[in-house]
Amino acid sequence: MEVISATSNPKIKSFIALITKRKERKEQGLFVLEGLRLCMDAYRCGYPVKELFVTKTALEKNLEEIESLIAISEKSYEITDSICEKMSDTKNPQGVFCVVSFLDKRECSNKIDNIGKYILLENVQDPANLGAISRTAEALGITGLIVSGGCDVYSPKALRASMGALLRLPVIVTENVTETIQLAKRNGMKVFASTPDSSATSIKEVNFNGGVVTVIGNEANGVTEETMNCCDEKITIRMTGKAESLNAGAAASIIMWEMVTPLDGKS
């Protein structure tokens, strides 16, 4: 492997730009991963690994796994500990980094399984929320995520918070949420909009059987009025305390649990 020892190296500058700039990721069709676990997840999920950067210490500690990454990477580089710290977006870097090509996550009608259960995230801004929701979705057996606006699904913070779920779980990115909802409805799916409005139907009373899409809105503003009007029904989580609403990630977790737990006596 070629050794890189200067932070001024163009490869290092390009890597850092991919960490910090969404525009850079979109224009190049590339994103970055930090840590052995996430890099191995990308490898196992079939993402094309363009570049691999590892420290000597990391290589010696995880020789077998890193050798498998080297074998499928187009280019591999050994980096110094000081460069590792410059590249890292975490407090305790492991010394393993990848530059990975996008898989096609653009809107595509044939990606939506009309008997599946999906969470649609509309303008969710916090990468920690996006990551946590995807992690819970995978754990509970949700079919996939549909993402419209908000946080970049290739954000390093979102990917890290997801513990790799954003790499493993089907994710559809759409620029037109109302068209996507109308498509789902034409295919026989039920579409629900979550809201803190107490007049909405309690999730405990909702029939989530069959193909379902449930919309979770922006952390501050909720589901937009236009999107709300496209949905079949408004649903809410009844609360007994003084809080007016839940964090988007917490609300999504409760709703997803109900989505995969059919209502007794309904089909």
VODODREN-781667 format. One record per residue (C-alpha): residue number from 1; x, y, z. Coordinates in steps of 0.02 Angstrom, whole numbers, plus 50000, padded with zeros to 5 digits. Example, Ala and Ser with C-alpha at 12.3 -4.5 7.8 and 13.67 -1.06 7.14 Angstrom:
// VODODREN-781667
num: 1	xx: 50615	yy: 49775	zz: 50390 $
num: 2	xx: 50684	yy: 49947	zz: 50357 $
***
This chain:
// VODODREN-781667
num: 1	xx: 50000	yy: 50000	zz: 50000 $
num: 2	xx: 50053	yy: 50177	zz: 49965 $
num: 3	xx: 50094	yy: 50273	zz: 50125 $
num: 4	xx: 50019	yy: 50446	zz: 50149 $
num: 5	xx: 50107	yy: 50552	zz: 50279 $
num: 6	xx: 50053	yy: 50730	zz: 50238 $
num: 7	xx: 49885	yy: 50807	zz: 50281 $
num: 8	xx: 49903	yy: 50916	zz: 50125 $
num: 9	xx: 49887	yy: 50761	zz: 50016 $
num: 10	xx: 49741	yy: 50785	zz: 49892 $
num: 11	xx: 49667	yy: 50617	zz: 49943 $
num: 12	xx: 49653	yy: 50675	zz: 50124 $
num: 13	xx: 49580	yy: 50843	zz: 50075 $
num: 14	xx: 49451	yy: 50758	zz: 49965 $
num: 15	xx: 49403	yy: 50638	zz: 50106 $
num: 16	xx: 49376	yy: 50781	zz: 50228 $
num: 17	xx: 49270	yy: 50874	zz: 50101 $
num: 18	xx: 49158	yy: 50720	zz: 50086 $
num: 19	xx: 49134	yy: 50719	zz: 50274 $
num: 20	xx: 49084	yy: 50900	zz: 50289 $
num: 21	xx: 48996	yy: 50944	zz: 50125 $
num: 22	xx: 48833	yy: 50867	zz: 50065 $
num: 23	xx: 48856	yy: 50953	zz: 49898 $
num: 24	xx: 49024	yy: 50868	zz: 49876 $
num: 25	xx: 48949	yy: 50698	zz: 49911 $
num: 26	xx: 48807	yy: 50726	zz: 49788 $
num: 27	xx: 48919	yy: 50792	zz: 49648 $
num: 28	xx: 49046	yy: 50651	zz: 49664 $
num: 29	xx: 48921	yy: 50512	zz: 49703 $
num: 30	xx: 49032	yy: 50463	zz: 49849 $
num: 31	xx: 49019	yy: 50456	zz: 50038 $
num: 32	xx: 49135	yy: 50409	zz: 50179 $
num: 33	xx: 49132	yy: 50283	zz: 50320 $
num: 34	xx: 49236	yy: 50280	zz: 50477 $
num: 35	xx: 49269	yy: 50128	zz: 50585 $
num: 36	xx: 49297	yy: 49945	zz: 50546 $
num: 37	xx: 49117	yy: 49893	zz: 50579 $
num: 38	xx: 49038	yy: 50017	zz: 50457 $
num: 39	xx: 49170	yy: 49984	zz: 50325 $
num: 40	xx: 49138	yy: 49796	zz: 50339 $
num: 41	xx: 48950	yy: 49828	zz: 50329 $
num: 42	xx: 48976	yy: 49921	zz: 50164 $
num: 43	xx: 49082	yy: 49776	zz: 50100 $
num: 44	xx: 48952	yy: 49646	zz: 50149 $
num: 45	xx: 48809	yy: 49749	zz: 50074 $
num: 46	xx: 48896	yy: 49762	zz: 49905 $
num: 47	xx: 48940	yy: 49946	zz: 49906 $
num: 48	xx: 49086	yy: 49982	zz: 49788 $
num: 49	xx: 49234	yy: 50035	zz: 49896 $
num: 50	xx: 49338	yy: 50162	zz: 49800 $
num: 51	xx: 49472	yy: 50198	zz: 49930 $
num: 52	xx: 49527	yy: 50122	zz: 50095 $
num: 53	xx: 49634	yy: 50214	zz: 50223 $
num: 54	xx: 49707	yy: 50120	zz: 50372 $
num: 55	xx: 49838	yy: 50152	zz: 50505 $
num: 56	xx: 49976	yy: 50026	zz: 50534 $
num: 57	xx: 49906	yy: 49991	zz: 50708 $
num: 58	xx: 49732	yy: 49955	zz: 50640 $
num: 59	xx: 49802	yy: 49842	zz: 50506 $
num: 60	xx: 49900	yy: 49739	zz: 50632 $
num: 61	xx: 49752	yy: 49729	zz: 50752 $
num: 62	xx: 49621	yy: 49678	zz: 50622 $
num: 63	xx: 49727	yy: 49597	zz: 50488 $
num: 64	xx: 49602	yy: 49470	zz: 50420 $
num: 65	xx: 49455	yy: 49591	zz: 50404 $
num: 66	xx: 49559	yy: 49732	zz: 50332 $
num: 67	xx: 49638	yy: 49615	zz: 50206 $
num: 68	xx: 49463	yy: 49574	zz: 50144 $
num: 69	xx: 49432	yy: 49762	zz: 50124 $
num: 70	xx: 49596	yy: 49786	zz: 50033 $
num: 71	xx: 49549	yy: 49647	zz: 49913 $
num: 72	xx: 49389	yy: 49734	zz: 49857 $
num: 73	xx: 49450	yy: 49915	zz: 49865 $
num: 74	xx: 49507	yy: 50002	zz: 49706 $
num: 75	xx: 49646	yy: 50092	zz: 49803 $
num: 76	xx: 49717	yy: 50063	zz: 49977 $
num: 77	xx: 49827	yy: 50180	zz: 50079 $
num: 78	xx: 49920	yy: 50170	zz: 50243 $
num: 79	xx: 49903	yy: 50330	zz: 50344 $
num: 80	xx: 49993	yy: 50398	zz: 50496 $
num: 81	xx: 49910	yy: 50420	zz: 50665 $
num: 82	xx: 49913	yy: 50610	zz: 50645 $
num: 83	xx: 49822	yy: 50599	zz: 50478 $
num: 84	xx: 49699	yy: 50478	zz: 50556 $
num: 85	xx: 49655	yy: 50609	zz: 50687 $
num: 86	xx: 49633	yy: 50740	zz: 50549 $
num: 87	xx: 49516	yy: 50626	zz: 50452 $
num: 88	xx: 49415	yy: 50567	zz: 50600 $
num: 89	xx: 49243	yy: 50631	zz: 50645 $
num: 90	xx: 49246	yy: 50540	zz: 50813 $
num: 91	xx: 49336	yy: 50559	zz: 50980 $
num: 92	xx: 49420	yy: 50388	zz: 50976 $
num: 93	xx: 49462	yy: 50343	zz: 50795 $
num: 94	xx: 49493	yy: 50160	zz: 50752 $
num: 95	xx: 49606	yy: 50201	zz: 50606 $
num: 96	xx: 49496	yy: 50128	zz: 50468 $
num: 97	xx: 49410	yy: 50237	zz: 50336 $
num: 98	xx: 49325	yy: 50203	zz: 50169 $
num: 99	xx: 49267	yy: 50308	zz: 50022 $
num: 100	xx: 49116	yy: 50221	zz: 49949 $
num: 101	xx: 49008	yy: 50245	zz: 49793 $
num: 102	xx: 48822	yy: 50280	zz: 49810 $
num: 103	xx: 48700	yy: 50142	zz: 49775 $
num: 104	xx: 48547	yy: 50203	zz: 49680 $
num: 105	xx: 48427	yy: 50268	zz: 49812 $
num: 106	xx: 48326	yy: 50378	zz: 49695 $
num: 107	xx: 48139	yy: 50362	zz: 49688 $
num: 108	xx: 48086	yy: 50208	zz: 49590 $
num: 109	xx: 47909	yy: 50140	zz: 49594 $
num: 110	xx: 47960	yy: 49959	zz: 49579 $
num: 111	xx: 48062	yy: 49973	zz: 49740 $
num: 112	xx: 47906	yy: 49995	zz: 49845 $
num: 113	xx: 47831	yy: 49828	zz: 49898 $
num: 114	xx: 47644	yy: 49857	zz: 49903 $
num: 115	xx: 47623	yy: 49733	zz: 50045 $
num: 116	xx: 47769	yy: 49804	zz: 50144 $
num: 117	xx: 47775	yy: 49922	zz: 50291 $
num: 118	xx: 47869	yy: 50086	zz: 50268 $
num: 119	xx: 47912	yy: 50239	zz: 50369 $
num: 120	xx: 47914	yy: 50398	zz: 50266 $
num: 121	xx: 48023	yy: 50535	zz: 50342 $
num: 122	xx: 47974	yy: 50709	zz: 50282 $
num: 123	xx: 48105	yy: 50844	zz: 50313 $
num: 124	xx: 48183	yy: 50757	zz: 50464 $
num: 125	xx: 48335	yy: 50867	zz: 50495 $
num: 126	xx: 48434	yy: 50786	zz: 50636 $
num: 127	xx: 48555	yy: 50650	zz: 50575 $
num: 128	xx: 48545	yy: 50569	zz: 50747 $
num: 129	xx: 48356	yy: 50549	zz: 50724 $
num: 130	xx: 48377	yy: 50479	zz: 50548 $
num: 131	xx: 48507	yy: 50356	zz: 50608 $
num: 132	xx: 48409	yy: 50302	zz: 50762 $
num: 133	xx: 48247	yy: 50280	zz: 50663 $
num: 134	xx: 48333	yy: 50172	zz: 50534 $
num: 135	xx: 48413	yy: 50066	zz: 50669 $
num: 136	xx: 48245	yy: 50037	zz: 50754 $
num: 137	xx: 48161	yy: 50005	zz: 50587 $
num: 138	xx: 48284	yy: 49867	zz: 50547 $
num: 139	xx: 48268	yy: 49791	zz: 50720 $
num: 140	xx: 48077	yy: 49785	zz: 50710 $
num: 141	xx: 48069	yy: 49718	zz: 50533 $
num: 142	xx: 48005	yy: 49873	zz: 50443 $
num: 143	xx: 48018	yy: 49844	zz: 50255 $
num: 144	xx: 48109	yy: 50006	zz: 50218 $
num: 145	xx: 48125	yy: 50194	zz: 50236 $
num: 146	xx: 48065	yy: 50327	zz: 50116 $
num: 147	xx: 48157	yy: 50491	zz: 50141 $
num: 148	xx: 48100	yy: 50660	zz: 50074 $
num: 149	xx: 48203	yy: 50816	zz: 50110 $
num: 150	xx: 48293	yy: 50847	zz: 50272 $
num: 151	xx: 48453	yy: 50759	zz: 50322 $
num: 152	xx: 48565	yy: 50675	zz: 50194 $
num: 153	xx: 48553	yy: 50485	zz: 50206 $
num: 154	xx: 48741	yy: 50481	zz: 50173 $
num: 155	xx: 48782	yy: 50600	zz: 50317 $
num: 156	xx: 48926	yy: 50524	zz: 50419 $
num: 157	xx: 48832	yy: 50562	zz: 50582 $
num: 158	xx: 48673	yy: 50479	zz: 50518 $
num: 159	xx: 48768	yy: 50326	zz: 50458 $
num: 160	xx: 48859	yy: 50311	zz: 50624 $
num: 161	xx: 48699	yy: 50332	zz: 50726 $
num: 162	xx: 48616	yy: 50198	zz: 50619 $
num: 163	xx: 48752	yy: 50072	zz: 50664 $
num: 164	xx: 48752	yy: 50022	zz: 50481 $
num: 165	xx: 48563	yy: 50004	zz: 50465 $
num: 166	xx: 48558	yy: 50140	zz: 50331 $
num: 167	xx: 48674	yy: 50031	zz: 50228 $
num: 168	xx: 48575	yy: 49871	zz: 50254 $
num: 169	xx: 48395	yy: 49932	zz: 50254 $
num: 170	xx: 48308	yy: 49976	zz: 50089 $
num: 171	xx: 48303	yy: 50166	zz: 50078 $
num: 172	xx: 48209	yy: 50261	zz: 49943 $
num: 173	xx: 48247	yy: 50447	zz: 49922 $
num: 174	xx: 48108	yy: 50548	zz: 49842 $
num: 175	xx: 48099	yy: 50731	zz: 49793 $
num: 176	xx: 47910	yy: 50727	zz: 49776 $
num: 177	xx: 47826	yy: 50657	zz: 49931 $
num: 178	xx: 47647	yy: 50683	zz: 49871 $
num: 179	xx: 47678	yy: 50586	zz: 49710 $
num: 180	xx: 47756	yy: 50445	zz: 49811 $
num: 181	xx: 47605	yy: 50440	zz: 49927 $
num: 182	xx: 47484	yy: 50440	zz: 49781 $
num: 183	xx: 47581	yy: 50297	zz: 49701 $
num: 184	xx: 47572	yy: 50197	zz: 49862 $
num: 185	xx: 47385	yy: 50226	zz: 49874 $
num: 186	xx: 47357	yy: 50174	zz: 49693 $
num: 187	xx: 47447	yy: 50013	zz: 49734 $
num: 188	xx: 47323	yy: 49978	zz: 49873 $
num: 189	xx: 47430	yy: 50036	zz: 50019 $
num: 190	xx: 47360	yy: 50134	zz: 50167 $
num: 191	xx: 47451	yy: 50296	zz: 50208 $
num: 192	xx: 47445	yy: 50373	zz: 50381 $
num: 193	xx: 47510	yy: 50542	zz: 50441 $
num: 194	xx: 47573	yy: 50555	zz: 50620 $
num: 195	xx: 47522	yy: 50710	zz: 50718 $
num: 196	xx: 47514	yy: 50769	zz: 50899 $
num: 197	xx: 47334	yy: 50826	zz: 50865 $
num: 198	xx: 47226	yy: 50745	zz: 50999 $
num: 199	xx: 47079	yy: 50734	zz: 50879 $
num: 200	xx: 47173	yy: 50611	zz: 50769 $
num: 201	xx: 47146	yy: 50423	zz: 50784 $
num: 202	xx: 47246	yy: 50339	zz: 50921 $
num: 203	xx: 47379	yy: 50221	zz: 50854 $
num: 204	xx: 47308	yy: 50089	zz: 50971 $
num: 205	xx: 47150	yy: 50089	zz: 50863 $
num: 206	xx: 47233	yy: 50088	zz: 50691 $
num: 207	xx: 47230	yy: 49936	zz: 50578 $
num: 208	xx: 47408	yy: 49924	zz: 50512 $
num: 209	xx: 47381	yy: 49759	zz: 50421 $
num: 210	xx: 47430	yy: 49748	zz: 50238 $
num: 211	xx: 47538	yy: 49872	zz: 50145 $
num: 212	xx: 47566	yy: 50029	zz: 50249 $
num: 213	xx: 47662	yy: 50193	zz: 50239 $
num: 214	xx: 47668	yy: 50303	zz: 50394 $
num: 215	xx: 47734	yy: 50481	zz: 50380 $
num: 216	xx: 47843	yy: 50557	zz: 50516 $
num: 217	xx: 47868	yy: 50745	zz: 50498 $
num: 218	xx: 47999	yy: 50876	zz: 50536 $
num: 219	xx: 48056	yy: 50889	zz: 50718 $
num: 220	xx: 47990	yy: 51067	zz: 50739 $
num: 221	xx: 47845	yy: 51078	zz: 50616 $
num: 222	xx: 47782	yy: 50902	zz: 50594 $
num: 223	xx: 47704	yy: 50835	zz: 50434 $
num: 224	xx: 47669	yy: 50973	zz: 50307 $
num: 225	xx: 47487	yy: 51018	zz: 50272 $
num: 226	xx: 47504	yy: 50966	zz: 50089 $
num: 227	xx: 47567	yy: 50794	zz: 50137 $
num: 228	xx: 47439	yy: 50777	zz: 50276 $
num: 229	xx: 47299	yy: 50808	zz: 50152 $
num: 230	xx: 47364	yy: 50668	zz: 50040 $
num: 231	xx: 47359	yy: 50537	zz: 50176 $
num: 232	xx: 47213	yy: 50421	zz: 50214 $
num: 233	xx: 47207	yy: 50457	zz: 50400 $
num: 234	xx: 47288	yy: 50559	zz: 50539 $
num: 235	xx: 47354	yy: 50456	zz: 50684 $
num: 236	xx: 47423	yy: 50507	zz: 50853 $
num: 237	xx: 47507	yy: 50440	zz: 51009 $
num: 238	xx: 47398	yy: 50479	zz: 51158 $
num: 239	xx: 47496	yy: 50560	zz: 51299 $
num: 240	xx: 47445	yy: 50585	zz: 51480 $
num: 241	xx: 47586	yy: 50698	zz: 51538 $
num: 242	xx: 47616	yy: 50883	zz: 51506 $
num: 243	xx: 47726	yy: 50858	zz: 51353 $
num: 244	xx: 47642	yy: 50919	zz: 51194 $
num: 245	xx: 47739	yy: 50805	zz: 51078 $
num: 246	xx: 47875	yy: 50673	zz: 51068 $
num: 247	xx: 48046	yy: 50678	zz: 50987 $
num: 248	xx: 48034	yy: 50619	zz: 50807 $
num: 249	xx: 48142	yy: 50468	zz: 50843 $
num: 250	xx: 48040	yy: 50417	zz: 50996 $
num: 251	xx: 47875	yy: 50440	zz: 50904 $
num: 252	xx: 47936	yy: 50339	zz: 50756 $
num: 253	xx: 47990	yy: 50197	zz: 50871 $
num: 254	xx: 47819	yy: 50185	zz: 50953 $
num: 255	xx: 47729	yy: 50194	zz: 50786 $
num: 256	xx: 47840	yy: 50062	zz: 50707 $
num: 257	xx: 47808	yy: 49944	zz: 50852 $
num: 258	xx: 47621	yy: 49963	zz: 50824 $
num: 259	xx: 47643	yy: 49940	zz: 50636 $
num: 260	xx: 47719	yy: 49768	zz: 50660 $
num: 261	xx: 47598	yy: 49716	zz: 50798 $
num: 262	xx: 47431	yy: 49683	zz: 50711 $
num: 263	xx: 47272	yy: 49738	zz: 50798 $
num: 264	xx: 47179	yy: 49587	zz: 50867 $
num: 265	xx: 47029	yy: 49535	zz: 50767 $
num: 266	xx: 47073	yy: 49637	zz: 50612 $
num: 267	xx: 47144	yy: 49577	zz: 50448 $
***
